[in-house]
């Protein structure tokens, strides 16, 4: 599976409407993953990086990105597909389902 396929799978598992609700933009295909900026929130996170690990589970990094560099705020390792939305809600404070 190439990087574009992995990124598309992650995007589809989170869902188009959920991505709209968190204001996802500037989507970037990475090595075995997907990265994107999100809207302003109370936790100070403005960038999320989701990567597929060797166990076929996801590692999710929540970061604050500025010109000075990247500050990692939270990490959720070994998340199953159904845990991605909950992880995003818990760490950003943004709701992605009605």
Order of alpha helices (4+ residues) and beta strands (2+ residues): alpha-alpha-beta-beta-beta-beta-beta-alpha
